[in-house]
Amino acid sequence: MSEKKSNPKPIRWSVFIPCFIVIGGAALLGIINNEWLTAVTSGIFGWSLSNFGWLYQIVAMVTLIVAFLLTFSKVGKIRFGGPDAKSKYSFGSWFAMTLTGGIATGLITYGVNEVLIYFGNIYGELDGYGIQPLSDEAGYFAMGRCFYNWTFIPYAMYALSGVIIAYMYFNRKKELSVAASLTPLFGDKITTGVWKAIIDTLSVLAIALGLAASLGAGLALIGTGLSAAYGVAQGPVVWFTLTAIITATFTIASVTGIDKGIKWLAGLTSKIFYVLLILLFIIGPTVYILNMANVGLGYWLDRFWMWGFDPYLVGGEALVTWWTMYDWAIWIAYAPLMGIFFAIIAHGRTVRQFMIINWLLPSVFGYVWFSVWGSTALKWQTDGKADIISAIQEGGAVAGIWEFLKHVPLGSILIPVIIVALIAAFSTTADTMSTTIATLCTKNSRHDEEPAIWQKIVWGVSIGLIACIMVAFGGGAQGVDGVKYLAACGGFVVLAIFVLQVAAAIKVFFLDPETKKDIVDSVDQVEKAEK
């Protein structure tokens, strides 16, 4: 593929206008009457997850099974673009873009915080199982539940959405859109008229709301870090300043395009992640980390089916609704648009390679990250080296990491590095998603063309503004309730579309005779990236 060029093609106003009205309206409403906006999104949050938790769980488990079959069956030999298609990015660059573009700031935000929230039963997460807070079993539970929430199940959602979009675009020569991924079910009529506009519009809204939530949680995290480390008081001025910095960062990256901006930013962010992981593994309680990695995984696998299908009746709403179902809603909100981005950079790769890079490796990385960071935090909490639970109780759900970092050797150096990593991770995700949204809002868009720069700026600023407003004025018990409500709404909006994508993937990969023609045995070798 040649260097990407700016896309001068016409705008899809049927998608752009309604999305901009809803997103811009939400930002404006947040300024004028944030309490009403928070109340409405809270109502939708509670209703959707309480009434459809069973569906989220079934979809999650089916997605996991389909991802496994795609990876390890003959279907994995299909190459996007045909047997002779060549890949553009090296495996290292490809993985860096998918990893950092997909997780936003989630691992840093919750690698310590979520483990200790469960361990201390801060919001009642252990009540459903009757586990005693601060006990050994509470520690095993905390590790196992984080592995469940952050590894193979959620990444299967990203990967499945991406693989069906990539296959339909590169091999079946359909357009680059969410609607086109549903043609195995409805035929080409789904890519024309009002249905196409509705599907793509809902997908844009879902990712915008989901991304706003992730950015909002990250803004809250950076704000608490500045307060804890440097005494900077949190408030609207801090939130808007941080938003401006992040917006400027990803705007510069957007101008330079995927091949330079996103690739460079993702490379920087991933390297920071790797260094932090290795450093903490070396200086942390290494044997304890390895032991808890084993026990936590065993604890999850021992409860695999119950956790996998419980809508909240067994574990309780504090755990299942507020954490797992919220997580599934966020991942599903991201999936269709994240799938388009993953498809854009997957040309020339096989289905198996795609699933390894977008499902298996990120899942393993999440497992290792929570093993290292979570286990270290548990050890220091139980030994009295750091009171992370009290920090969370006083400062909110995202405050524990800064108390943790104060006790890490070279913590005074690591804290600003973490803040830089958070800003870089924000910017990478905002860049990839604003680029993808702009692509979806452009007629006849292609994987080797960049959408208009002004579109990427408009969407990025809009998303950042919603996140900033919801954090500044819609806090709540966990400090980021407003953005969590907003994100869950986004996931519920796109749930039906994702269910259809799962069904389309099953049909086209396992039931369609035409697909067998694309299964070839010859080109399983790893290609060298084009320079």
C-alpha positions, 0 to 999 in steps of 0.5 A: 500500500502506498502512503495514505492520502487525505480523503477529499470525498463527500461527507455522509451527512446522514450520519454526520449531522445526527451524530453531531447533534446528539454529541454536541447536544449532550455536551451543551446539556451537560453545561446547562443542566448536568444534573438532569443529564446525569439523572437520565443517563443513570436511569438508562444505565440501571434499566438496561443493565438490570434487564439485559444483563442476561443477554450481555453475558450470553453474547459475551460467552458466544463471542468467546467461543466464536473467537476460539474457533476462528483462531484454531480452525481452518478459517484462520488461513484466510488472508485479508485481500487474497492469498497474495496480499502483502501486509504493511506494518510489522507485527510490533507496530501492528500490535502496538497500535491495536493494544494502545488504541483499544485499551485507552487508559484502562490498564493503568486506571484499574490495574491497581484500583480494581483489584483493591476495590474488590479486596476491600469490598469498598462498594459491596462487591464481595457481599453476593459471595459472602467473602470476608474483606481483606481475607486470603480468599478476597485476594484470590477473588480480586485477581480472578475477577480482574482476569475475567473482566480484562482478558479473553472475553472482552478482547474477543468482542473487539476481535470478532467485530474487526474480523467480520468487517475486514473479511467483508471489505477486503475479500467480499469487496463490500464497503468499509462500514459497520452496515456492510458487516451485516450483509451475510444476514441481510444482503446488500440492501442493508448497505443502502438507504435508511438502514445503513444510516441508522446502523452507522449512526448508532455505531458512531454514537456508541463509540463516542459515548464509550470513548467519552467515558474512558477519557473521563475516567482518565481525566479523573485519574490524572487529576487525582495524580496531580493532586496527590503528587503535586498538590494541584487542586482538582476542578473544572480548570484542571479538567479543561486544561488537561482536555486541551493538552490531550486534544492538541496532542492527538490533533497533531497526530491526526494531521500526520495520519495513521502511518506516522502519527498513530503509529508513532504515538502507539509505539511510544505508549506501548514502550512505556507500558512494557518498561513499567511492567518489567520494572515493577516485576523486577522490584516487586514481590516477584515470587508472590506475583507468580503465585497470585497469577497462578491462583487468580487464574485457577480461581477464575477457571474454577468459577468460569461458567457461573461468572460467565452467565450470572446476570447479577443474581448470584454476585449482586449488582455492586459487582456484576452490574457496576463492574462486569456488565458495565465493562461489557457495555463499554467493550461492545460500545467500542467494538464496531468502530474499533473493528473498522480501525483494526480492519484498516491496518490488517490488510495482508494478514490472515484471520489467525494472525488477526486473532492472535494480535487482536485477541490472544496477545492483548488478553495475555498482556492484560493477564500479565499486567494485572498479575504484576500490578494487582499482586504487588498492590495486594502484597503492599496493602496486606503488609502495611506498606501502603494503605491503598484502600483508604486512598480509594475511600477518600479520593474515589475509585481511581485514586489508589494508584497514586498511593501505590506509586508513592511507595514504588522505588523511583516513585517520584520519577514514575509518577510523571512518567505515568501521567505522560503515559496516560496522556499518550494513551488518551491521545492514541485512542482519541486519534484512532477513534476520531479517525475511524468516526471521520472515515465512517462519516465519509462516502466511499471511504477506503482503508488506504485513504485518510479522512478529512482532517477537519472531521477528525478535529471536530469529533475529537474535540466533541468527545473530549468536551463531553468527557470533561463536562461529565467529570467536572460536574457529574462525579458521584460515589465512585468519582466518575459515575456520570461518564459511566452512565453515559458509556453504558448508554452507548453500549446498550445502543449498539448491543443489537448491532453487535449481536447481529455482527456475531450472527453474521460472523458465524454464518459467513465463516462457518456456514457459507460455501463461498468462504471455503474458496478463501481458505488456502494452505500456502501463505502462512509465513510471516511477511516482512513489513514494507518500508 
